[in-house]
Amino acid sequence: MGRAKLDAVDRKILACLQEEGRITNVDLAERVGITAPPCLRRVRALEEEGYIEGYHAELNHQSMGYGLTVFAMVGLNSQAEADLKAFESKVSSWPMVRECYMLNGEIDFMLKIVAPDLQGFQQFLTSELTPAPNVASVKTSLTIRTSKKVPGVPMG
């Protein structure tokens, strides 16, 4: 990060972009109370400094044919750095795994998996995840509903 501290305008820009990534620069500038050219310069600087990592469209899982979301808690036989990296590399090759977190404690990794249905998930579980090298245990929890899903970080 280049800047030691974000000012109020930078924070407003980030809050607006986090809420609505497709906002035009003119509308963004108006919302944060500056003109368009300095707003664009600030956005570019925030991107270059790593405050903004990217922009994406949030797709509806159900509409796209992925009606099941599962969290899998994975325990490994070995936590040596090479084995952890090998597991992370394997995880990156699985499209149904949308998020992967290394954890501190009893469980080594938590995976967020989307699948078309229970049968599709079971196929992935038995043919990919469970037999993967170094996997000692897998505990899964199927989601019933999502009560809160807010991307990003609190800005207020």
Summary of the structure (lengths in Angstrom):
residues: 156
radius of gyration: 20.1
end to end distance: 21.1
largest distance: 56.8
contacts: 368
relative contact order: 0.15
helix: 37%
strand: 19%
